């Protein structure tokens, strides 16, 4: 008789644990909207280009900067700035900003280069740099 009660109760508890674990939110990656950048308009061959970025990452402490992904193709430096939402149910308050996150790129050859930020709304933020 005890066995008839223990088996269903055990199955219920195991099922409840499984369902609870399935309901946990998962982390998600997203492109961050870069509102503005600071960078020089001219550098010399051999100098390092430092790009400082500004914008909003997210609405609360579950959001953070994940990675900055640069791609160099001929005369264009394309940059994607990725954020991470932890997916937690409870998050610290306060807006999270890029707050001057920076990227340094070196080994430019002489010429004119586009610096292109890919935005989440398919828009673009674009600047030009001259390397002398």
N, C-alpha and C positions, 0 to 999 in steps of 0.2 A: 504494500500500500504506500509506504514512504517513497518507494522508487517511482511510482506513478506521479507523485507530486513533485519530486526533485527534478525529474527530467524536463517537464514543461517549464518550471521556474528557471532552470539553468538555461534553457533555450531562449526564454524571454529575456533574461539578463544579457546574454551574449548578443541577441538581436538588437537590444536597446543600445549596447555599446557600439555596435557596428553602425547603426543609424546615426548616433550622435557624432561619430567620427566622420561620417559622410557629409554632415551638415557644415563642417568647418569650411570657412572661406579659404580660397587659395590665393596666393600672390599673383599679381598680374603686372606685366611690363607695358609701358606706353611711351610714346614720344612726348617730350616736354616742349611746350611753347616757349621758345626763346624770344623775349621781347626786344632785347637790345644787346649789343656787344660793344666792347672797347678793344681796339687794336690799332697799331700804327698803320698809316697808309703807305709807308715806305720802310723797307729794311735793306740791309746790305747782304750780299751773298755770304753765307757762313753764320749770319745772325740767327737767333731763335725767335720765331714769331710767337708771341704770347697773346692769346685771345681770352678775354674775360667776358663771361656770360651773365645775363640777368633775366629773370622771369620767375613765374610761379610754378612750383612743382606740384603742389596739391593743397587741399583744404584743411588737412589735419596731419598729426604726427605719424600716421600710417604711411605717408608718402615720403619718398627719399630719392636722391639722385643715385642711379644705378651705374651707368657708364656713359662715357663720351666716346663715340665711334667715328673716327675720321677715315675718309677714303680719298686717296690722291689719284687723279686721272688727268694726265697731261697738264692742262693749265687750270684745273678746277680742284679745289679742296672742298669736298662735300662732308658735312658733319651732321650726325644724328645724335641727339642728347636723349638718353633713355632714363625714364623714371621707373620706380617700383612702388606698387601699392601692396603692402604686406597682407591685406585681406583680413586683418584682425577685426574682431567684433567691437572691441573698445580701443580707441586711439587717443593719444594725448591731443589736447586742443592746440590751436594755433596754425596759421598758414605757414607752409614750408616753401622757402624761396631758393633759387639757384644761388643768390647772394654772392655773386662774384666768383663762381666756380671757374676754373681756368684750364686751358689746354695749351700746351707748348709744342710747336712743330719746328723742326730744323731741317737743314739740308735742302733749302730752296735753291734753285738755279736762277740765273738772271732772267727777268721777264715780268710779265703782268699776269697775275693770278686772280681768279675768282674764289672767294670764300663763301660757300653756300650752305646755309642751315636748312635742313628739311624740317618742316613743321607738321604737327598732327592734322591740320586741316588742309593738307596738300599745298599750303602756301610755302613761300620761301623768304628767308631773310638773306640778303646778299650784299657783300662788300667786295671791294677790289684792293689788292695790295700790289705794289710795285717793288720788285727786288732788283737793286742796282749793284 
